[in-house]
Amino acid sequence: MATKIWEAYAMRYATLPRTRNQVFIANDPHDSPIDMDYFVWFLRSGDETILVDTGFGADAARERQRNLLRCPIDSLSAAGIALSDIRDTIITHVHYDHAGNTRKLKHTCFHMQEREMNYCTGKEMRHMFCRHAYDPHDVCDLVYANFEERVGFHDGDYELRNGITVHWVGGHTRGLQVVRVHTRRGWIVLASDATHYLENLRKRSPFPIVVDVAEMLRGYETVERLADSPDHIIAGHDPLTRQMYKPSGPAGLEIVSLADPV
């Protein structure tokens, strides 16, 4: 069977000004500004749409003082995607900026690593360092979805569709997974927070929020192996994404096509 070709898109929904010494675990002597962008991703083939991550909403933006540009889920409707048609959503990990808004997706099955659910509901959450990037409301919403038989638990790598494979890498969280997608320009990897910025990977200097540094460094190798080239890796929070790929979809939604480099 021929490998299916998917369209892949990134939509920016929020942003936050940071400085370089906040985004590399190794000391960076340059205290220059660097923005952190927040994205959700979606994959389309024919009438089917697969969502990757669900972002955060207005409450989390206020609590964490993030600049929310748009609701990432409502904006899918504005882009012509009926939420009722999204039957499968990949949750790369359950941090607040990747797993909010799940109540808006009443008809989807959420795919995640079982070890991620074990981690974010387990004893390590009594430590602030471990829990501060999780929102207990988001975690509970996924627990409720599980009671509704709408969570797909996975242990390691799996194929979600022909042309879409998902791979556990860990490091940033216990259950972080990345998504490999076959597009018309080859296999790309939605790395999510396996590398917040392309520079984290290229310098082998992880983002400071990390559960297991050695595991994260091994994750860089996995991401590189899965992608057709370094130019086929999509970082989780890098503003360069909007510069490297062509705009797509309705004006004002800040969607770029990851199959169309500039």
Helices and strands as residue ranges (DSSP letters): E 7-19, G 20-22, E 33-45, E 48-52, H 58-64, E 67-68, H 74-78, G 83-85, E 88-90, G 102-104, E 109-113, H 114-120, G 123-126, H 128-131, H 136-147, E 151-154, E 158-161, E 164-168, E 177-183, E 186-192, H 198-202, H 213-226, G 230-232, E 233-235, H 240-244, E 245-248, E 255-261
